[in-house]
């Protein structure tokens, strides 16, 4: 898989400007770091990071510089290892990009087309160690490879972002495959701690796990109803960081992982993807109806 590792260029940039005031650092950043990777940053600033936070980021980089430098030493090997493992599990040699860079403390990782093909992206300032980077890479590379394997192009990716079944299928697959690539972690980490922090929201991660298990039927029933009624904002309700289902956030990730675990094994995931998006959505809809009973 092609990879773009822009982290060494950030480290070089910061070593040259660390002594400057933040406004001057931000000006230097435009030429030294933004311009060589403008296509990546232009995407990043559409929804995953805020350009207005650039100067603030300059004041925060000193606290994380050593950590970024340490993680960068094993980053290329981690990208290669995870990419090969995911491709093997999904029986797909896909043309997707893996892109690592240093952002402005926005999203830690995501998958979205870059350079006109699926890509997995991580921002190293968001992570505590290389193990959490590997987990995020496994999740996002799975998203990118699975989309490619299912024949989903850029226009379909945009259209399906608001499709609840699409998110259930692909977030579930990403969680499942990342548990195969990075075994031995707890579910709270697979679901809500991919950036190395406990993304607990309004409750602890373990409390949320217990809550989701106790309310599985209600959660499945609500999702099934929202699909039937095509409720606006349904994806954000379950998958958005600010979404709220019965006072809980990010419950869709838990439900998606249950769907994937109960639907796919290591030999069946690749076959299901090769069949395309329509059968996958139908499988998810049927599972939801059963889970809601």
RONUDO-481647 format. One record per residue: residue number from 1; residue in one letter; chain; x, y, z of N, C-alpha, C in turn. Coordinates in Angstrom, 1 decimal, m for minus. Example, Ala and Ser with C-alpha at 12.3 -4.5 7.8 and 13.67 -1.06 7.14 Angstrom:
<nodes>
- num,residu,chaine,npx,npy,npz,capx,capy,capz,cpx,cpy,cpz
- 1,a,A,13.2,m5.7,7.8,12.3,m4.5,7.8,13.2,m3.3,7.8
- 2,s,A,12.8,m2.2,7.1,13.7,m1.1,7.1,12.9,0.0,7.9
</nodes>
This chain:
<nodes>
- num,residu,chaine,npx,npy,npz,capx,capy,capz,cpx,cpy,cpz
- 1,x,A,0.8,m1.2,0.0,0.0,0.0,0.0,0.9,1.2,0.0
- 2,x,A,0.5,2.3,m0.8,1.3,3.5,m0.7,1.1,4.1,0.7
- 3,x,A,2.2,4.7,1.2,2.1,5.4,2.5,2.8,6.8,2.4
- 4,x,A,2.2,7.7,3.1,2.7,9.1,3.2,3.0,9.3,4.7
- 5,x,A,4.2,9.3,5.1,4.6,9.6,6.4,5.2,10.9,6.5
- 6,x,A,4.4,11.9,6.9,4.8,13.3,7.0,5.4,13.7,8.4
- 7,x,A,5.5,12.7,9.3,5.9,13.0,10.7,7.4,13.4,10.7
- 8,x,A,8.3,12.8,10.0,9.7,13.3,10.1,9.8,14.7,9.6
- 9,x,A,9.0,15.1,8.6,9.1,16.5,8.2,8.6,17.5,9.3
- 10,x,A,7.6,17.0,10.0,7.1,17.8,11.2,8.2,18.0,12.2
- 11,x,A,8.9,16.9,12.5,10.0,16.9,13.6,11.1,17.8,13.1
- 12,x,A,11.4,17.8,11.9,12.5,18.7,11.3,12.0,20.1,11.4
- 13,x,A,10.7,20.4,11.0,10.2,21.7,11.1,10.2,22.3,12.5
- 14,x,A,9.8,21.4,13.5,9.7,21.9,14.8,11.1,22.2,15.4
- 15,x,A,12.0,21.4,15.1,13.4,21.7,15.6,13.9,23.0,15.2
- 16,x,A,13.5,23.4,14.0,14.0,24.7,13.4,13.2,25.9,14.0
- 17,x,A,12.0,25.7,14.5,11.2,26.9,14.9,10.8,26.9,16.4
- 18,x,A,11.3,25.9,17.1,10.8,25.8,18.5,11.1,27.0,19.3
- 19,x,A,12.1,27.8,19.0,12.5,29.0,19.8,11.7,30.2,19.4
- 20,x,A,10.9,30.1,18.3,10.1,31.3,17.9,8.8,31.4,18.6
- 21,x,A,8.2,32.6,18.5,6.9,32.8,19.1,5.8,32.1,18.3
- 22,x,A,4.7,31.7,18.9,3.7,30.9,18.1,3.2,31.6,16.8
- 23,x,A,3.0,32.9,16.8,2.6,33.5,15.5,3.6,33.3,14.4
- 24,x,A,4.9,33.4,14.7,6.0,33.2,13.7,6.1,31.7,13.4
- 25,x,A,5.9,30.8,14.4,5.9,29.4,14.1,4.8,29.0,13.1
- 26,x,A,3.6,29.7,13.3,2.5,29.4,12.4,2.8,29.8,11.0
- 27,x,A,3.4,31.0,10.8,3.8,31.4,9.5,4.8,30.5,8.8
- 28,x,A,5.8,30.0,9.6,6.7,29.1,9.1,6.1,27.7,8.7
- 29,x,A,5.1,27.3,9.5,4.4,26.1,9.3,3.7,26.1,7.9
- 30,x,A,3.2,27.2,7.5,2.6,27.3,6.2,3.5,26.9,5.0
- 31,x,A,4.7,27.4,5.1,5.7,27.1,4.0,6.3,25.7,4.2
- 32,x,A,6.7,25.4,5.4,7.5,24.2,5.6,6.7,22.9,5.8
- 33,x,A,5.5,23.0,6.2,4.7,21.8,6.5,3.4,21.7,5.7
- 34,x,A,2.7,22.8,5.7,1.4,22.8,5.0,1.6,22.6,3.5
- 35,x,A,2.4,23.4,2.9,2.5,23.4,1.4,2.9,22.0,0.8
- 36,x,A,3.9,21.3,1.4,4.2,20.0,0.8,3.1,18.9,1.0
- 37,x,A,2.2,19.2,1.9,1.1,18.2,2.2,m0.3,18.9,2.1
- 38,x,A,m0.4,19.9,1.3,m1.6,20.7,1.2,m2.9,19.9,1.0
- 39,x,A,m2.8,18.9,0.1,m4.0,18.1,m0.2,m4.5,17.3,1.0
- 40,x,A,m3.6,16.9,1.9,m3.9,16.2,3.1,m4.5,17.2,4.1
- 41,x,A,m3.9,18.3,4.3,m4.3,19.3,5.2,m5.7,20.0,4.8
- 42,x,A,m5.8,20.2,3.5,m7.1,20.7,3.0,m8.3,19.8,3.3
- 43,x,A,m8.0,18.5,3.2,m9.1,17.6,3.6,m9.3,17.6,5.1
- 44,x,A,m8.2,17.6,5.9,m8.2,17.6,7.3,m9.0,18.7,7.9
- 45,x,A,m8.8,19.9,7.3,m9.5,21.1,7.8,m11.0,21.2,7.4
- 46,x,A,m11.5,20.3,6.6,m12.9,20.3,6.2,m13.8,19.8,7.3
- 47,x,A,m13.3,18.9,8.2,m14.2,18.3,9.2,m13.4,17.7,10.4
- 48,x,A,m12.1,17.4,10.3,m11.4,16.7,11.3,m10.5,17.5,12.1
- 49,x,A,m10.2,18.7,11.7,m9.4,19.6,12.5,m9.7,21.1,12.1
- 50,x,A,m9.4,22.0,13.0,m9.8,23.4,12.8,m8.5,24.2,12.6
- 51,x,A,m8.5,24.8,11.4,m7.3,25.6,11.1,m7.1,26.8,12.1
- 52,x,A,m8.2,27.3,12.7,m8.2,28.4,13.6,m7.4,28.0,14.9
- 53,x,A,m7.2,26.7,15.1,m6.5,26.2,16.3,m5.0,26.0,16.1
- 54,x,A,m4.5,26.5,14.9,m3.1,26.3,14.6,m2.1,26.9,15.6
- 55,x,A,m2.4,28.2,15.9,m1.5,28.9,16.9,m1.5,28.2,18.3
- 56,x,A,m2.7,27.8,18.7,m2.9,27.1,19.9,m2.1,25.8,19.9
- 57,x,A,m2.1,25.1,18.8,m1.3,23.9,18.6,0.1,24.1,18.8
- 58,x,A,0.6,25.3,18.4,2.0,25.6,18.5,2.5,25.6,20.0
- 59,x,A,1.5,26.1,20.8,1.9,26.1,22.3,1.8,24.8,22.9
- 60,x,A,1.1,23.8,22.3,1.0,22.5,22.8,2.0,21.5,22.3
- 61,x,A,2.7,21.8,21.2,3.6,20.8,20.6,4.8,20.5,21.6
- 62,x,A,5.3,21.5,22.3,6.5,21.2,23.2,6.2,20.0,24.1
- 63,x,A,5.0,19.9,24.6,4.6,18.9,25.6,4.6,17.5,25.0
- 64,x,A,4.3,17.4,23.7,4.2,16.1,23.0,5.3,15.8,22.0
- 65,x,A,6.2,16.7,21.8,7.3,16.5,20.8,8.1,15.2,21.0
- 66,x,A,8.5,15.0,22.3,9.4,13.8,22.5,8.6,12.6,22.3
- 67,x,A,7.3,12.6,22.7,6.4,11.4,22.4,6.3,11.1,21.0
- 68,x,A,6.0,12.2,20.2,5.9,12.0,18.7,7.2,11.5,18.1
- 69,x,A,8.3,12.0,18.6,9.6,11.5,18.1,9.8,10.0,18.4
- 70,x,A,9.4,9.6,19.6,9.6,8.2,20.0,8.7,7.3,19.1
- 71,x,A,7.4,7.7,18.9,6.5,6.9,18.1,7.0,6.9,16.7
- 72,x,A,7.6,7.9,16.2,7.9,8.0,14.8,9.0,7.0,14.4
- 73,x,A,9.8,6.5,15.4,10.8,5.6,15.1,10.3,4.2,14.6
- 74,x,A,9.1,3.9,15.1,8.6,2.6,14.7,7.4,2.7,13.8
- 75,x,A,7.1,3.9,13.3,5.9,4.2,12.6,5.8,3.5,11.2
- 76,x,A,6.9,3.6,10.4,6.9,3.0,9.1,6.7,1.4,9.2
- 77,x,A,7.3,0.8,10.2,7.2,m0.6,10.3,5.8,m1.0,10.8
- 78,x,A,5.2,m0.2,11.6,3.8,m0.4,12.1,2.8,m0.3,10.9
- 79,x,A,3.0,0.7,10.1,2.1,0.9,8.9,2.2,m0.3,8.0
- 80,x,A,3.4,m0.7,7.7,3.6,m1.9,6.8,3.0,m3.1,7.4
- 81,x,A,3.3,m3.4,8.7,2.8,m4.6,9.3,1.3,m4.7,9.3
- 82,x,A,0.7,m3.6,9.8,m0.8,m3.5,9.9,m1.4,m3.6,8.5
- 83,x,A,m0.9,m2.9,7.5,m1.5,m3.0,6.2,m1.5,m4.4,5.6
- 84,x,A,m0.3,m5.0,5.7,m0.2,m6.4,5.2,m1.2,m7.3,5.9
- 85,x,A,m1.3,m7.2,7.2,m2.2,m8.1,8.0,m3.6,m7.9,7.6
- 86,x,A,m4.1,m6.6,7.5,m5.5,m6.3,7.2,m5.8,m6.8,5.7
- 87,x,A,m4.9,m6.6,4.8,m5.1,m7.0,3.4,m5.2,m8.5,3.4
- 88,x,A,m4.4,m9.2,4.2,m4.4,m10.7,4.2,m5.7,m11.2,4.7
- 89,x,A,m6.2,m10.6,5.8,m7.4,m11.0,6.4,m8.6,m10.8,5.5
- 90,x,A,m8.6,m9.7,4.8,m9.7,m9.4,3.9,m9.5,m9.8,2.5
- 91,x,A,m8.4,m10.6,2.2,m8.1,m11.1,0.9,m8.2,m10.1,m0.2
- 92,x,A,m7.6,m8.9,0.2,m7.7,m7.8,m0.8,m6.4,m7.1,m0.8
- 93,x,A,m5.8,m7.0,m2.0,m4.6,m6.2,m2.2,m5.1,m4.9,m2.8
- 94,x,A,m5.4,m4.0,m1.9,m6.2,m2.8,m2.4,m5.2,m1.6,m2.6
- 95,x,A,m5.5,m0.7,m3.5,m4.8,0.5,m3.7,m5.4,1.6,m2.8
- 96,x,A,m4.9,1.6,m1.5,m5.4,2.6,m0.6,m4.1,3.2,0.0
- 97,x,A,m4.3,4.4,0.5,m3.1,5.2,1.1,m3.2,5.1,2.6
- 98,x,A,m2.1,5.1,3.2,m2.0,5.2,4.7,m1.2,6.5,4.9
- 99,x,A,m1.8,7.4,5.6,m1.2,8.8,5.7,m1.0,9.1,7.2
- 100,x,A,0.2,9.4,7.6,0.5,9.8,9.0,1.1,11.2,9.0
- 101,x,A,0.5,12.1,9.9,1.1,13.4,10.0,0.8,14.0,11.3
- 102,x,A,1.2,15.2,11.6,0.9,15.9,12.9,m0.1,17.0,12.6
- 103,x,A,m1.2,16.9,13.2,m2.3,17.9,13.0,m2.3,19.0,14.1
- 104,x,A,m3.5,19.4,14.4,m3.7,20.5,15.4,m4.6,20.1,16.5
- 105,x,A,m4.4,18.8,17.0,m5.1,18.2,18.1,m6.6,18.1,17.8
- 106,x,A,m6.9,17.7,16.6,m8.3,17.4,16.2,m8.6,16.0,16.3
- 107,x,A,m9.2,15.4,15.2,m9.4,13.9,15.2,m8.1,13.2,15.3
- 108,x,A,m8.2,12.0,15.9,m7.0,11.2,16.0,m6.8,10.3,14.8
- 109,x,A,m7.9,9.8,14.2,m7.8,8.9,13.0,m9.1,8.9,12.3
- 110,x,A,m9.1,8.6,11.0,m10.3,8.5,10.2,m10.0,7.9,8.9
- 111,x,A,m11.0,7.5,8.1,m10.8,7.0,6.8,m11.6,7.8,5.8
- 112,x,A,m11.0,8.2,4.7,m11.7,9.1,3.7,m10.9,9.1,2.5
- 113,x,A,m11.5,9.2,1.3,m10.6,9.2,0.1,m9.7,10.4,0.0
- 114,x,A,m8.5,10.1,m0.4,m7.5,11.1,m0.6,m6.8,10.7,m1.9
- 115,x,A,m6.3,11.6,m2.7,m5.7,11.3,m4.0,m6.6,10.4,m4.8
- 116,x,A,m7.9,10.6,m4.7,m8.9,9.9,m5.5,m9.0,8.4,m5.2
- 117,x,A,m8.6,8.0,m4.0,m8.7,6.6,m3.6,m8.9,6.5,m2.1
- 118,x,A,m9.4,5.4,m1.6,m9.6,5.3,m0.1,m8.2,5.5,0.6
- 119,x,A,m8.3,6.1,1.8,m7.1,6.3,2.6,m7.4,6.1,4.1
- 120,x,A,m6.4,5.8,4.8,m6.5,5.7,6.3,m5.5,6.8,6.8
- 121,x,A,m6.0,7.6,7.7,m5.2,8.8,8.2,m5.1,8.7,9.7
- 122,x,A,m3.9,9.1,10.3,m3.7,9.2,11.7,m2.9,10.5,11.9
- 123,x,A,m3.2,11.1,13.1,m2.4,12.3,13.5,m1.7,12.0,14.8
- 124,x,A,m0.4,12.0,14.7,0.4,11.4,15.8,0.3,12.2,17.1
- 125,x,A,0.0,13.5,17.1,m0.1,14.3,18.3,m1.2,13.8,19.3
- 126,x,A,m2.1,13.0,18.7,m3.3,12.6,19.5,m3.0,11.3,20.2
- 127,x,A,m1.9,10.6,20.0,m1.7,9.3,20.6,m0.7,9.3,21.7
- 128,x,A,m0.8,8.3,22.6,0.1,8.2,23.8,1.2,7.3,23.5
- 129,x,A,1.1,6.3,22.6,2.1,5.4,22.4,1.9,4.7,21.0
- 130,x,A,2.9,3.9,20.6,2.8,3.3,19.3,1.8,2.2,19.2
- 131,x,A,1.5,1.6,20.4,0.5,0.5,20.4,m0.9,1.1,20.1
- 132,x,A,m1.2,2.3,20.6,m2.5,2.9,20.3,m2.5,3.3,18.8
- 133,x,A,m1.4,3.7,18.3,m1.3,4.1,16.8,m1.6,2.8,16.0
- 134,x,A,m1.0,1.7,16.4,m1.3,0.5,15.6,m2.7,0.1,15.6
- 135,x,A,m3.4,0.3,16.8,m4.8,m0.1,16.8,m5.6,0.8,15.9
- 136,x,A,m5.3,2.1,16.0,m6.1,3.1,15.1,m5.8,2.8,13.6
- 137,x,A,m4.5,2.4,13.3,m4.2,2.1,11.9,m5.0,0.8,11.5
- 138,x,A,m5.1,m0.2,12.4,m5.8,m1.4,12.0,m7.3,m1.1,11.7
- 139,x,A,m7.9,m0.2,12.5,m9.3,0.2,12.3,m9.5,1.0,11.0
- 140,x,A,m8.7,2.0,10.8,m8.9,2.8,9.6,m8.4,2.2,8.3
- 141,x,A,m7.3,1.4,8.4,m6.9,0.6,7.2,m8.0,m0.4,6.8
- 142,x,A,m8.7,m1.0,7.8,m9.8,m1.9,7.5,m10.9,m1.1,6.8
- 143,x,A,m11.2,0.0,7.3,m12.3,0.9,6.7,m11.9,1.1,5.2
- 144,x,A,m10.7,1.5,4.9,m10.3,1.8,3.6,m10.2,0.6,2.7
- 145,x,A,m9.6,m0.5,3.2,m9.5,m1.7,2.3,m10.9,m2.3,2.1
- 146,x,A,m11.8,m2.3,3.1,m13.1,m2.9,3.0,m13.9,m2.1,2.0
- 147,x,A,m13.8,m0.7,2.0,m14.6,0.1,1.1,m14.1,m0.2,m0.4
- 148,x,A,m12.8,m0.3,m0.5,m12.2,m0.7,m1.8,m12.7,m2.0,m2.3
- 149,x,A,m12.6,m3.0,m1.4,m13.0,m4.4,m1.7,m14.5,m4.5,m2.1
- 150,x,A,m15.3,m3.7,m1.5,m16.8,m3.7,m1.8,m17.1,m2.8,m3.0
- 151,x,A,m16.1,m2.2,m3.6,m16.4,m1.4,m4.8,m17.0,m0.1,m4.5
- 152,x,A,m16.7,0.5,m3.4,m17.3,1.8,m3.0,m16.4,2.9,m3.4
- 153,x,A,m16.8,3.7,m4.3,m15.9,4.9,m4.7,m16.2,6.1,m3.9
- 154,x,A,m15.6,7.2,m4.4,m15.6,8.4,m3.6,m17.1,9.0,m3.5
- 155,x,A,m17.8,8.9,m4.6,m19.2,9.5,m4.5,m20.1,8.6,m3.6
- 156,x,A,m19.8,7.3,m3.6,m20.6,6.4,m2.8,m20.2,6.6,m1.3
- 157,x,A,m18.9,6.9,m1.0,m18.5,7.1,0.3,m19.2,8.4,0.9
- 158,x,A,m19.3,9.4,0.1,m20.0,10.6,0.5,m21.5,10.3,0.8
- 159,x,A,m22.1,9.6,m0.1,m23.5,9.4,0.0,m23.8,8.5,1.2
- 160,x,A,m23.0,7.5,1.5,m23.3,6.6,2.5,m22.9,7.1,3.9
- 161,x,A,m22.3,8.2,4.0,m21.9,8.7,5.4,m23.1,8.9,6.3
- 162,x,A,m24.3,9.2,5.7,m25.5,9.4,6.5,m26.4,8.1,6.4
- 163,x,A,m25.8,7.0,6.0,m26.6,5.7,6.0,m26.2,4.9,7.2
- 164,x,A,m27.2,4.7,8.0,m27.0,4.0,9.3,m26.5,2.5,9.1
- 165,x,A,m27.1,1.8,8.1,m26.7,0.5,7.9,m25.2,0.4,7.4
- 166,x,A,m24.8,1.3,6.5,m23.5,1.4,6.0,m22.5,1.6,7.2
- 167,x,A,m22.8,2.5,8.1,m21.9,2.7,9.3,m21.9,1.5,10.2
- 168,x,A,m23.1,0.8,10.4,m23.1,m0.4,11.2,m22.2,m1.5,10.6
- 169,x,A,m22.2,m1.7,9.3,m21.4,m2.7,8.6,m19.9,m2.4,8.7
- 170,x,A,m19.6,m1.2,8.3,m18.1,m0.9,8.2,m17.5,m0.6,9.5
- 171,x,A,m18.2,0.1,10.4,m17.6,0.3,11.7,m17.4,m1.0,12.4
- 172,x,A,m18.4,m1.9,12.3,m18.4,m3.2,12.9,m17.2,m4.0,12.4
- 173,x,A,m17.1,m4.0,11.0,m15.9,m4.8,10.4,m14.6,m4.2,10.9
- 174,x,A,m14.5,m2.9,10.9,m13.2,m2.3,11.4,m12.9,m2.6,12.8
- 175,x,A,m13.9,m2.7,13.7,m13.7,m3.1,15.1,m13.3,m4.5,15.2
- 176,x,A,m13.9,m5.4,14.4,m13.7,m6.8,14.4,m12.3,m7.1,13.9
- 177,x,A,m11.9,m6.6,12.8,m10.6,m6.9,12.2,m9.5,m6.3,13.0
- 178,x,A,m9.7,m5.1,13.6,m8.7,m4.6,14.5,m8.5,m5.4,15.7
- 179,x,A,m9.5,m6.1,16.1,m9.3,m7.1,17.3,m8.5,m8.3,16.9
- 180,x,A,m8.6,m8.6,15.6,m7.8,m9.7,15.1,m6.3,m9.3,14.9
- 181,x,A,m6.1,m8.1,14.4,m4.8,m7.6,14.2,m4.1,m7.2,15.5
- 182,x,A,m4.8,m6.7,16.4,m4.2,m6.3,17.8,m5.0,m7.0,18.9
- 183,x,A,m4.8,m8.3,19.0,m5.5,m9.1,20.0,m5.1,m8.8,21.4
- 184,x,A,m6.0,m9.2,22.4,m5.7,m9.1,23.8,m6.1,m7.8,24.5
- 185,x,A,m6.8,m6.9,23.8,m7.2,m5.7,24.5,m8.7,m5.8,24.9
- 186,x,A,m9.1,m5.0,25.8,m10.5,m5.0,26.2,m11.4,m4.3,25.2
- 187,x,A,m12.7,m4.6,25.3,m13.6,m4.0,24.3,m13.7,m2.5,24.4
- 188,x,A,m13.5,m2.0,25.6,m13.6,m0.5,25.7,m12.5,0.2,24.9
- 189,x,A,m11.3,m0.5,24.8,m10.2,0.0,24.0,m10.5,m0.1,22.5
- 190,x,A,m11.0,m1.2,22.1,m11.4,m1.4,20.7,m12.4,m0.4,20.3
- 191,x,A,m13.4,m0.1,21.1,m14.5,0.8,20.8,m14.2,2.2,20.9
- 192,x,A,m13.6,2.6,22.1,m13.6,4.0,22.4,m12.2,4.6,22.8
- 193,x,A,m11.2,3.7,22.8,m9.9,4.2,23.2,m8.8,4.1,22.2
- 194,x,A,m9.2,4.2,20.9,m8.2,4.0,19.8,m7.2,5.1,19.8
- 195,x,A,m7.4,6.2,20.4,m6.4,7.3,20.4,m5.5,7.2,21.6
- 196,x,A,m5.6,6.1,22.4,m4.8,5.9,23.6,m5.3,6.6,24.8
- 197,x,A,m6.5,7.3,24.7,m7.1,7.9,25.8,m8.5,7.2,26.1
- 198,x,A,m8.9,7.3,27.3,m10.3,6.7,27.6,m11.3,7.7,27.1
- 199,x,A,m11.9,7.5,26.0,m12.9,8.5,25.5,m14.2,8.2,26.1
- 200,x,A,m14.3,8.6,27.4,m15.5,8.1,28.2,m16.7,8.9,28.0
- 201,x,A,m16.6,10.2,27.6,m17.8,11.0,27.4,m18.5,11.2,28.7
- 202,x,A,m19.8,10.9,28.8,m20.5,11.1,30.0,m20.5,10.0,31.0
- 203,x,A,m19.8,8.9,30.7,m19.7,7.8,31.6,m18.4,7.1,31.4
- 204,x,A,m17.9,6.3,32.3,m16.7,5.6,32.1,m16.9,4.6,31.0
- 205,x,A,m15.8,4.2,30.4,m15.9,3.2,29.2,m16.5,1.9,29.7
- 206,x,A,m16.1,1.4,30.8,m16.6,0.1,31.3,m18.1,0.2,31.7
- 207,x,A,m18.5,1.3,32.3,m19.9,1.5,32.6,m20.7,1.5,31.3
- 208,x,A,m20.2,2.2,30.3,m20.9,2.2,29.0,m21.0,0.9,28.4
- 209,x,A,m20.0,0.1,28.5,m20.1,m1.3,28.0,m21.2,m2.1,28.6
- 210,x,A,m21.3,m2.0,29.9,m22.3,m2.7,30.7,m23.7,m2.1,30.3
- 211,x,A,m23.8,m0.8,30.1,m25.1,m0.2,29.8,m25.5,m0.7,28.4
- 212,x,A,m24.6,m0.7,27.4,m25.0,m1.2,26.1,m25.4,m2.6,26.1
- 213,x,A,m24.7,m3.5,26.8,m25.2,m4.9,26.9,m26.5,m5.0,27.5
- 214,x,A,m26.8,m4.2,28.6,m28.1,m4.3,29.2,m29.3,m3.7,28.4
- 215,x,A,m28.9,m2.8,27.4,m29.9,m2.2,26.6,m29.8,m2.5,25.1
- 216,x,A,m29.2,m3.7,24.9,m29.0,m4.2,23.5,m30.3,m4.1,22.7
- 217,x,A,m31.4,m4.7,23.2,m32.7,m4.7,22.5,m33.2,m3.3,22.2
- 218,x,A,m33.2,m2.4,23.2,m33.7,m1.1,22.9,m32.8,m0.4,21.9
- 219,x,A,m31.5,m0.6,21.9,m30.6,0.1,21.0,m30.8,m0.4,19.6
- 220,x,A,m31.0,m1.7,19.4,m31.2,m2.3,18.1,m32.6,m1.9,17.6
- 221,x,A,m33.6,m1.9,18.4,m34.9,m1.5,18.0,m34.9,0.0,17.6
- 222,x,A,m34.2,0.9,18.3,m34.2,2.3,17.9,m33.5,2.5,16.6
- 223,x,A,m32.4,1.7,16.4,m31.7,1.8,15.1,m32.6,1.3,13.9
- 224,x,A,m33.3,0.2,14.2,m34.1,m0.3,13.1,m35.3,0.7,12.8
- 225,x,A,m35.8,1.3,13.8,m36.9,2.3,13.5,m36.3,3.5,12.8
- 226,x,A,m35.1,4.0,13.2,m34.6,5.1,12.5,m34.2,4.8,11.0
- 227,x,A,m33.9,3.6,10.7,m33.6,3.2,9.3,m34.9,3.2,8.5
- 228,x,A,m36.0,2.7,9.1,m37.3,2.6,8.5,m37.8,4.0,8.2
- 229,x,A,m37.7,4.9,9.1,m38.2,6.3,9.0,m37.2,7.3,8.4
- 230,x,A,m36.0,6.8,8.1,m35.0,7.6,7.5,m34.8,8.9,8.3
- 231,x,A,m34.7,8.7,9.6,m34.6,9.9,10.5,m33.3,10.7,10.3
- 232,x,A,m33.5,12.0,10.2,m32.3,12.9,10.0,m31.4,12.8,11.2
- 233,x,A,m30.1,12.8,10.9,m29.2,12.8,12.0,m29.0,11.5,12.8
- 234,x,A,m29.5,10.4,12.2,m29.5,9.1,12.9,m28.1,8.7,13.1
- 235,x,A,m27.2,8.8,12.1,m25.8,8.3,12.2,m25.1,9.1,13.4
- 236,x,A,m25.3,10.4,13.5,m24.7,11.1,14.5,m25.2,10.7,15.9
- 237,x,A,m26.5,10.3,15.9,m27.1,10.0,17.2,m26.4,8.8,17.8
- 238,x,A,m25.9,7.8,17.0,m25.3,6.6,17.5,m23.8,6.6,17.4
- 239,x,A,m23.3,7.3,16.4,m21.9,7.2,16.1,m21.1,8.5,16.3
- 240,x,A,m21.8,9.6,16.4,m21.1,10.9,16.6,m20.7,11.1,18.1
- 241,x,A,m19.6,11.7,18.2,m19.0,12.0,19.6,m19.9,12.8,20.5
- 242,x,A,m20.8,13.6,19.8,m21.8,14.4,20.6,m23.2,13.8,20.5
- 243,x,A,m23.3,12.6,19.9,m24.6,12.0,19.8,m25.1,11.6,21.1
- 244,x,A,m26.4,11.3,21.2,m27.0,11.0,22.5,m28.1,10.0,22.3
- 245,x,A,m27.9,8.8,22.8,m29.0,7.8,22.8,m29.3,7.4,24.3
- 246,x,A,m30.4,7.8,24.8,m30.7,7.6,26.2,m29.6,8.0,27.1
- 247,x,A,m29.0,9.2,26.8,m28.0,9.7,27.7,m26.6,9.1,27.5
- 248,x,A,m26.4,8.2,26.5,m25.1,7.6,26.3,m24.6,8.1,24.9
- 249,x,A,m23.3,8.1,24.8,m22.6,8.5,23.5,m21.9,7.3,22.9
- 250,x,A,m21.8,7.4,21.6,m21.0,6.4,20.8,m21.5,5.0,21.0
- 251,x,A,m22.8,4.8,21.2,m23.4,3.5,21.4,m23.4,2.7,20.1
- 252,x,A,m23.4,3.4,18.9,m23.4,2.7,17.6,m22.2,1.8,17.4
- 253,x,A,m21.0,2.3,18.0,m19.8,1.5,17.8,m20.0,0.1,18.5
- 254,x,A,m20.6,0.1,19.7,m20.8,m1.1,20.4,m21.7,m2.1,19.6
- 255,x,A,m22.9,m1.5,19.1,m23.8,m2.3,18.4,m23.2,m2.9,17.1
- 256,x,A,m22.4,m2.0,16.4,m21.7,m2.4,15.2,m20.8,m3.6,15.4
- 257,x,A,m20.0,m3.6,16.5,m19.1,m4.6,16.8,m19.9,m5.9,17.1
- 258,x,A,m21.0,m5.8,17.8,m21.8,m7.0,18.1,m22.3,m7.6,16.8
- 259,x,A,m22.7,m6.8,15.9,m23.2,m7.3,14.6,m22.1,m8.0,13.8
- 260,x,A,m20.9,m7.4,13.8,m19.8,m8.0,13.1,m19.3,m9.3,13.7
- 261,x,A,m19.3,m9.4,15.0,m18.9,m10.6,15.7,m19.8,m11.8,15.4
- 262,x,A,m21.1,m11.4,15.4,m22.1,m12.5,15.2,m22.4,m12.8,13.7
- 263,x,A,m21.7,m12.1,12.8,m22.0,m12.2,11.4,m20.8,m12.8,10.6
- 264,x,A,m19.6,m12.3,11.0,m18.4,m12.6,10.2,m17.4,m13.4,11.0
- 265,x,A,m16.7,m14.4,10.3,m15.5,m15.0,10.8,m14.4,m14.6,9.9
- 266,x,A,m13.2,m15.1,10.2,m12.0,m14.7,9.4,m12.1,m15.2,8.0
- 267,x,A,m12.8,m16.3,7.8,m12.9,m16.8,6.4,m14.1,m16.1,5.6
- 268,x,A,m15.1,m15.6,6.4,m16.3,m15.1,5.7,m16.3,m13.6,5.4
- 269,x,A,m15.4,m12.8,6.1,m15.5,m11.4,5.9,m15.1,m11.0,4.5
- 270,x,A,m14.1,m11.6,3.9,m13.7,m11.3,2.6,m14.7,m11.6,1.6
- 271,x,A,m15.4,m12.8,1.8,m16.4,m13.2,0.8,m17.6,m12.2,0.9
- 272,x,A,m18.0,m11.8,2.1,m19.1,m10.8,2.2,m18.8,m9.5,1.5
- 273,x,A,m17.5,m9.0,1.7,m17.2,m7.8,1.1,m17.2,m7.9,m0.5
- 274,x,A,m16.7,m9.0,m1.0,m16.7,m9.2,m2.4,m18.1,m9.2,m3.0
- 275,x,A,m19.1,m9.5,m2.2,m20.5,m9.5,m2.8,m21.0,m8.1,m3.0
- 276,x,A,m20.4,m7.1,m2.3,m20.8,m5.7,m2.6,m21.7,m5.1,m1.4
- 277,x,A,m22.0,m3.8,m1.5,m22.6,m3.1,m0.4,m24.1,m3.5,m0.2
- 278,x,A,m24.8,m3.8,m1.3,m26.2,m4.1,m1.1,m26.5,m5.4,m0.3
- 279,x,A,m25.8,m6.5,m0.5,m26.0,m7.7,0.4,m25.5,m7.4,1.8
- 280,x,A,m24.5,m6.6,2.0,m24.0,m6.2,3.3,m25.1,m5.4,4.1
- 281,x,A,m25.7,m4.5,3.4,m26.7,m3.7,4.1,m27.9,m4.6,4.4
- 282,x,A,m28.3,m5.5,3.5,m29.4,m6.4,3.8,m29.1,m7.3,5.0
- 283,x,A,m27.9,m7.8,5.0,m27.5,m8.6,6.2,m27.6,m7.8,7.5
- 284,x,A,m27.1,m6.6,7.5,m27.2,m5.8,8.7,m28.6,m5.5,9.1
- 285,x,A,m29.5,m5.2,8.1,m30.9,m4.9,8.4,m31.6,m6.1,9.0
- 286,x,A,m31.3,m7.3,8.5,m31.9,m8.6,9.0,m31.4,m8.8,10.5
- 287,x,A,m30.1,m8.6,10.7,m29.5,m8.8,12.0,m30.2,m7.8,13.0
- 288,x,A,m30.4,m6.6,12.6,m31.0,m5.6,13.5,m32.4,m6.0,13.9
- 289,x,A,m33.2,m6.5,12.9,m34.5,m6.9,13.2,m34.6,m8.0,14.2
- 290,x,A,m33.6,m9.0,14.1,m33.5,m10.1,15.0,m33.1,m9.6,16.4
- 291,x,A,m32.1,m8.7,16.4,m31.6,m8.2,17.7,m32.7,m7.4,18.4
- 292,x,A,m33.6,m6.8,17.7,m34.6,m5.9,18.3,m35.8,m6.7,18.9
- 293,x,A,m35.9,m8.0,18.7,m37.0,m8.8,19.2,m36.9,m9.0,20.7
</nodes>
